[in-house]
C-alpha cells in the first residue's frame, strides 16, 4: 500500500468521474446551453457590446464549417494529431511501468519522490523554449512535451490504483505460492487498470493543449497553432477563431470517445463502486 503524496490534497479522480454528460437528457441540455451562449454572444456583437474588430459568432461558425475543405488546414490538423498520438503512446509505455514499479517497491517510491515532486509542478509551457532548442524539428518538440505532460497523470494514477488493490487478494495469491511478479500481473495490474484508464483520459485532454501551445510559439513545424499564427498575421481573426473552434471540437470528441470506451470496458468497476453508467 503506497502512502499519499504530501501537499496534494485529494487523490486523482477515480474512474468514471468528471465525465461530460451522464445521459441523453444532460447531453441535450448541454447542447441547448452552448447554443444559448453563442446566441447571446452573437446578439452582443450585433448591438455593439463587443468591439467591431471581432467577427460575429455566425461568421466564425461559417468559417469553421468551411475549414475542412481547406487542404492546408487538414494537413495542419494531422500535423497536430500525429505528435499527440505518438507522445501519448510513449508516455503510456514509460509512465505506467514506472508507476507499477514505484507503487510496488517502497524503496523506489521513497527515493524518487523528491525528484517527481520537483518536476511535476513545472508548467509544460515553460519548457517550450528548451524543447525547441533541443529538438529543432517542430514535430519532435511537440512529441517530447506531450510525453512530459502526459507522464504525470499516468504515473500518479497508476500509483493510486495500486494503493486501491485489495490486500486480501494479494495475500491469497501469495498463499498459493505465486511470486511478487505474478501477484502484480494477476491482481495489482487488473485492479489498477480503471485508474490507469482515468490517467490516460486526463492525458488525452492535455495533449492538444500542449501541441497547439508549441505550434503557436514555434510555428515552423505546422499544425493548428501554426495555422492560427499565419491567419493572425494576415488579419483573419475569423480563421483564427474558427481554428480555435475546431481545436475544441477535436478535444471534446477525443474525450467523449475515450470516456465511452472506458465506461464500456470497466463497467464491472462502476458496478462494484456503486457508480451509475
C-alpha positions, -999 to 999 in steps of 0.1 A, spaced: 0 0 0 15 33 -10 13 65 11 -5 97 -1 20 121 -17 22 151 6 8 185 -2 -15 174 -30 -49 173 -12 -74 148 -26 -62 119 -48 -67 120 -86 -102 115 -99 -113 79 -99 -126 61 -130 -158 73 -144 -158 106 -125 -160 140 -141 -175 127 -173 -194 151 -195 -230 140 -199 -245 112 -179 -273 106 -203 -293 119 -233 -311 144 -212 -280 161 -199 -265 159 -234 -295 179 -249 -293 204 -220 -256 209 -227 -262 215 -264 -290 239 -255 -267 257 -231 -239 261 -258 -264 273 -284 -279 298 -259 -244 311 -251 -235 315 -287 -267 333 -294 -261 358 -266 -226 365 -279 -240 370 -314 -266 394 -300 -239 413 -280 -219 417 -312 -249 429 -332 -258 456 -306 -223 469 -303 -213 454 -269 -183 436 -285 -156 456 -303 -161 459 -340 -128 443 -350 -140 410 -336 -161 389 -361 -197 379 -353 -202 344 -340 -222 334 -370 -193 345 -393 -168 324 -372 -191 294 -373 -195 297 -411 -157 299 -415 -153 269 -392 -177 249 -413 -157 257 -445 -123 249 -430 -124 211 -435 -125 219 -473 -91 237 -469 -63 212 -477 -38 232 -457 -60 231 -427 -64 194 -429 -27 190 -432 -22 212 -401 -47 191 -381 -28 160 -390 5 177 -380 -10 184 -346 -26 150 -340 4 130 -351 27 141 -322 -2 139 -298 -8 102 -305 29 93 -306 37 113 -274 7 97 -256 18 62 -266 54 68 -254 41 83 -221 19 52 -215 48 29 -223 71 48 -198 49 61 -171 26 31 -164 55 6 -158 72 33 -137 41 37 -117 39 -1 -112 75 -1 -100 71 28 -76 38 15 -63 51 -20 -55 86 -12 -44 85 12 -14 123 19 -17 119 31 -53 89 53 -43 107 70 -14 139 76 -34 122 91 -64 95 111 -46 117 143 -43 125 143 -80 89 137 -90 76 164 -67 102 189 -82 94 181 -118 57 176 -117 47 213 -109 68 227 -138 44 240 -164 49 225 -198 47 259 -215 77 270 -195 97 242 -212 88 251 -248 119 272 -254 141 244 -241 122 218 -262 125 239 -293 163 243 -287 169 206 -281 146 195 -309 147 219 -338 121 199 -357 87 211 -345 73 176 -346 99 163 -322 95 193 -298 57 187 -296 62 150 -291 87 155 -263 65 180 -244 34 157 -248 54 129 -233 65 151 -204 30 164 -197 11 131 -201 35 111 -179 24 127 -146 -13 118 -146 -4 84 -158 23 79 -131 2 92 -102 -30 75 -112 -12 42 -116 3 45 -81 -31 54 -66 -47 25 -84 -21 1 -68 -30 16 -34 -66 6 -40 -58 -31 -45 -75 -55 -20 -47 -68 2 -66 -100 8 -65 -108 -29 -27 -104 -29 -23 -124 2 -45 -152 -12 -23 -154 -44 9 -155 -23 -5 -183 -2 -8 -204 -34 30 -199 -40 29 -171 -66 58 -147 -66 58 -109 -65 57 -105 -103 28 -129 -107 9 -110 -79 15 -77 -98 4 -91 -131 -26 -112 -119 -40 -89 -92 -24 -55 -89 -24 -45 -125 -60 -56 -133 -73 -39 -102 -54 -7 -110 -65 -7 -147 -95 16 -142 -73 42 -125 -47 39 -153 -75 44 -178 -85 76 -159 -49 88 -161 -50 81 -199 -82 101 -202 -67 131 -183 -36 128 -205 -57 128 -237 -73 161 -225 -40 179 -223 -22 166 -253 -39 190 -277 -32 219 -253 5 212 -253 8 206 -290 -10 238 -300 9 258 -275 42 247 -290 29 255 -325 19 290 -315 53 298 -302 73 278 -328 50 276 -359 77 262 -382 65 226 -379 29 233 -389 -2 224 -370 -33 241 -358 -13 267 -338 8 274 -369 -24 278 -389 -37 303 -364 -4 323 -364 -5 326 -402 -42 336 -401 -34 362 -374 -6 377 -394 -30 381 -423 -55 398 -400 -80 370 -405 -94 368 -370 -124 348 -383 -100 320 -393 -81 322 -360 -113 318 -340 -126 291 -364 -94 271 -359 -99 275 -322 -134 261 -325 -120 231 -343 -94 226 -317 -122 225 -291 -143 201 -311 -114 177 -316 -105 178 -279 -142 172 -269 -146 144 -294 -114 126 -282 -126 129 -246 -161 116 -253 -148 87 -274 -123 76 -248 -148 81 -220 -173 59 -238 -147 32 -243 -137 34 -207 -172 31 -194 -178 1 -216 -145 -16 -207 -147 -10 -170 -184 -14 -164 -176 -40 -137 -157 -14 -117 -185 11 -117 -209 -17 -106 -185 -26 -78 -181 10 -66 -218 18 -69 -215 43 -98 -243 45 -123 -235 42 -160 
